[in-house]
Amino acid sequence: MIRLGARPLERVVAVGAHCDDIAIGAGGTLLTLCGARPGLRVDALVLSGGGGEREAEERAALAAFCPGADLRLTVLKLPDGRLPAHWEEAKSAVEELRGRTDPDLVIAPRAEDAHQDHRGLARLIPTAFRDHLVLGYEIVKWDGDLGRPVAYQPLTPETAEEKVRLLQEHYPSQRHRPWYDREAFLGLARIRGIECHARYAEAFAVTKLTLDLGE
């Protein structure tokens, strides 16, 4: 497998349309990043779920997924499934996030995601983070919209298991969903691991990448 290393990361941005999106799409990657870089600053923005049970779940979950990090989380109250009707509010939130950090990496939904909230947020990100590396995470769902990713973060078996454990522990409001189970999360991670010669992995879309091979 061809590998290309990155410069040391000091700041990361993670965004989700809903509470649990970031953890499902990139929880293993966050565990890996934060475990390797104590004190990493993580600015996280979630557009919906604020002010109730879902926000409480998200705060506890992301604290667990970002151990030792300087986590700064904002959870808004936009209605679930209605991002197109609240475009200006979402755009303002993304621009405010950009105004308070200049990250080395942005973790966001994929632009090809079938859910309108995920897709809309993905399309807002490059309007504010115009010169940043953006990794678009995937979320398995009924729509069957999984694509062909181009970037992979291998996960150790321990990290993959920890991701699943934390998802089950911190989001009890989602346990009733038929797709929200160990088999789904580990199954996708195993498939992505096969694709990058690892046991498990998370996979990402990348729309633009600038190389610096001279240093």
ZAKOLRO-29629 format. One record per residue (C-alpha): x, y, z; residue in three letters. Coordinates in steps of 0.1 Angstrom, whole numbers, padded with zeros to 4 digits, always signed. Example, Ala and Ser with C-alpha at 12.3 -4.5 7.8 and 13.67 -1.06 7.14 Angstrom:
2
+0123-0045+0078ALA+0137-0011+0071SER
END
This chain:
215
+0000+0000+0000MET+0014+0034-0010ILE+0015+0058+0020ARG+0019+0095+0021LEU+0026+0110+0055GLY+0013+0144+0067ALA+0030+0172+0086ARG+0023+0173+0124PRO-0013+0182+0131LEU-0021+0208+0157GLU-0057+0217+0149ARG-0086+0196+0135VAL-0121+0206+0126VAL-0149+0179+0127ALA-0184+0187+0116VAL-0217+0168+0115GLY-0253+0175+0106ALA-0265+0154+0135HIS-0253+0142+0168CYS-0234+0108+0162ASP-0225+0116+0126ASP-0189+0125+0134ILE-0185+0095+0157ALA-0200+0070+0132ILE-0180+0084+0102GLY-0147+0092+0119ALA-0147+0080+0155GLY-0118+0056+0149GLY-0098+0083+0132THR-0104+0107+0161LEU-0093+0080+0186LEU-0061+0075+0165THR-0053+0112+0161LEU-0059+0121+0197CYS-0042+0091+0211GLY-0011+0100+0191ALA-0012+0138+0197ARG-0021+0147+0233PRO-0034+0183+0234GLY-0046+0183+0198LEU-0072+0210+0194ARG-0105+0197+0180VAL-0131+0222+0170ASP-0164+0203+0164ALA-0197+0217+0151LEU-0230+0198+0150VAL-0259+0215+0133LEU-0289+0198+0151SER-0298+0182+0184GLY-0289+0211+0207GLY-0306+0217+0240GLY-0317+0182+0248GLY-0308+0146+0252GLU-0290+0144+0219ARG-0266+0172+0228GLU-0258+0156+0261ALA-0251+0123+0243GLU-0228+0141+0218GLU-0208+0160+0245ARG-0201+0128+0264ALA-0194+0108+0232ALA-0169+0133+0216LEU-0151+0137+0249ALA-0146+0099+0249ALA-0136+0099+0212PHE-0111+0127+0217CYS-0091+0116+0248PRO-0066+0142+0259GLY-0077+0167+0233ALA-0086+0204+0236ASP-0122+0198+0225LEU-0144+0227+0217ARG-0179+0216+0207LEU-0208+0236+0194THR-0243+0219+0190VAL-0269+0239+0173LEU-0307+0235+0171LYS-0315+0233+0134LEU-0344+0210+0126PRO-0333+0175+0116ASP-0339+0169+0079GLY-0345+0206+0071ARG-0310+0219+0063LEU-0319+0233+0028PRO-0346+0254+0045ALA-0321+0267+0070HIS-0292+0273+0046TRP-0282+0307+0058GLU-0281+0296+0095GLU-0259+0266+0086ALA-0237+0288+0064LYS-0232+0313+0092SER-0223+0286+0116ALA-0197+0272+0093VAL-0182+0306+0087GLU-0181+0314+0124GLU-0163+0281+0129LEU-0137+0291+0103ARG-0133+0325+0119GLY-0121+0309+0152ARG-0097+0283+0138THR-0073+0276+0110ASP-0071+0238+0110PRO-0046+0214+0095ASP-0074+0190+0087LEU-0112+0191+0083VAL-0134+0160+0088ILE-0168+0164+0073ALA-0196+0145+0055PRO-0192+0134+0018ARG-0207+0156-0009ALA-0222+0124-0024GLU-0241+0115+0007ASP-0278+0107+0000ALA-0291+0125+0031HIS-0298+0161+0023GLN-0285+0174+0056ASP-0251+0155+0052HIS-0249+0166+0016ARG-0257+0202+0023GLY-0232+0205+0050LEU-0205+0189+0028ALA-0211+0215+0002ARG-0209+0243+0026LEU-0175+0233+0040ILE-0153+0243+0010PRO-0170+0277+0009THR-0154+0285+0042ALA-0124+0262+0044PHE-0111+0269+0009ARG-0075+0260+0013ASP-0077+0230+0037HIS-0075+0193+0034LEU-0111+0180+0038VAL-0117+0143+0044LEU-0153+0133+0037GLY-0165+0105+0059TYR-0192+0079+0051GLU-0222+0067+0070ILE-0239+0034+0062VAL-0276+0038+0058LYS-0308+0025+0040TRP-0301+0046+0010ASP-0272+0024-0001GLY-0250+0054-0010ASP-0216+0041-0001LEU-0191+0050-0028GLY-0155+0042-0038ARG-0133+0060-0013PRO-0098+0072-0021VAL-0083+0077+0014ALA-0081+0053+0043TYR-0071+0055+0079GLN-0062+0020+0091PRO-0075+0011+0126LEU-0060-0014+0150THR-0085-0041+0161PRO-0084-0025+0195GLU-0094+0009+0181THR-0122-0005+0159ALA-0136-0023+0190GLU-0133+0008+0211GLU-0152+0028+0185LYS-0181+0003+0185VAL-0181+0002+0223ARG-0183+0040+0226LEU-0210+0043+0199LEU-0232+0018+0219GLN-0224+0034+0252GLU-0229+0070+0245HIS-0259+0071+0220TYR-0286+0051+0238PRO-0312+0071+0219SER-0301+0054+0187GLN-0300+0017+0198ARG-0335+0010+0185HIS-0325+0017+0149ARG-0321-0016+0129PRO-0287-0005+0114TRP-0272+0007+0146TYR-0253-0023+0157ASP-0219-0039+0161ARG-0221-0059+0129GLU-0228-0029+0107ALA-0200-0008+0121PHE-0174-0035+0123LEU-0185-0050+0089GLY-0179-0017+0071LEU-0146-0012+0089ALA-0135-0047+0079ARG-0144-0041+0042ILE-0125-0008+0042ARG-0096-0026+0059GLY-0094-0052+0031ILE-0092-0023+0006GLU-0061-0009+0023CYS-0044-0041+0034HIS-0054-0036+0071ALA-0076-0055+0094ARG-0100-0025+0099TYR-0101+0011+0085ALA-0123+0041+0080GLU-0125+0055+0045ALA-0129+0090+0032PHE-0136+0109+0000ALA-0112+0137-0010VAL-0122+0162-0036THR-0089+0182-0038LYS-0054+0174-0026LEU-0022+0194-0030THR+0010+0175-0028LEU+0043+0189-0015ASP+0069+0162-0024LEU+0099+0185-0024GLY+0104+0187+0013GLU
END
